[in-house]
Amino acid sequence: MRHSDIYLPAFFGAAFFAAAFFGAAFFGAAFAGAAFFGAAFAGAAFFAAAFFGAAFAGAAFFATAFFAAAIVNSPPPFFYGHGR
């Protein structure tokens, strides 16, 4: 029995397991990176939605107040008797 009959299968087996390990580590790192960017993206989307929601609510509030004041202080047909 030659040494190559023993060492070559062991060598290729070790190389295969090393490649599988590094592949798993690479995919693990890629998955963690994707999870990190997903969390960052979700956080950015949440803050953007909160910011635009607040801006939209503020704009809607001011528009409502503006139009209410305009209607209250307007002449007919929207006249409510407050403005002259």
N, C-alpha and C positions, 0 to 999 in steps of 0.2 A: 504494500500500500504506500503510495507516494504522499509526500507532504501536501501537494496541491489538492489531493483528494479530500484532505481534511480542512486545510486553511482557506481554500477558495470559497467553498459554501459558507464557512463561518464569516469570511470577509464580506461576501456579498450580502449575507444576512445582516451583519452589523451595519453595512452601508445602507441597506434598505431601511432598517429601523431608524438609523440616524436621519435619513431623508424623510421618513414619515414623521419623526419627531420635529425636525425643523419645519416641515410643511405644516404640522399642527400648530407649532409656535407662530409661524407666519400668519396662518389663518386666525389664530387667537388674537394676535396683535392687530390684524386687519379688522377683526370683529370689534375689538375694544375701540379702535379708532373710529369705526363706523358708529358705534354706540355713543362715543364722545361727541362726534359731529352731529349725530341725531339729537342728542340732548342739547347741544349748543344751538342747533337750528330751532328746536322746539322752544327753547328759552327765548331766542330772538323773536320767533313768531309770537310767543305769548306777550312779550313786552311791546312788540309792534301793535298787536291787537289791542292791548290795554291802552297804549298811547293813542292810537287812532280812535278807539272806542271813547276814550275820555275827550278827545278833541271833537269827535262827532257829537257826543252828548253836550259838550259845552256850546258848540255851534248851534245845535238844535234848541238849547235853552235860550241862548241869546236871540236866535231868530224868533222863537215863540214870544219872548218878552218884547222884542222890537215890533213884531206884527200886532201883538196885543195892544201895545201902547199906540201904535199907528191907528188901529181900529177904534180904540177908545177915544182918541183925540181927532178923529176924522169927521168931516162933514157928512151929510146923508149920502148914500143910503146906510152907511155903517155907524151913523152918529148915535152915541149912547147918552149924550147929554153932559159929558164931562168937559169936552173941549169947545172952545168958541173960536 
